[in-house]
Amino acid sequence: MKYFVNESCIGCGLCESVCPEVFQMTNEGVAVAIEGEVPVDAQDTAAQAQSGCPVNAIENDD
């Protein structure tokens, strides 16, 4: 599974704090997801980051 951060991101940093293996903050102050498949051991926390996003900016290819 892959995750994507859309243009709704407000840069709150929640996703990076929950799942730094998948999400990182850019110099522009918004989040991005890794380009490849989410590692198996990070899938649960990536899903938690998606469900916790206050502006629903995280999508996946599921």
Secondary structure, DSSP 8 states (H G I E B T S, - for coil): --EEE-TT-----HHHHH-TTTEEE-TTS-EEE-SS---GGGHHHHHHHHHH-TT--EEE--
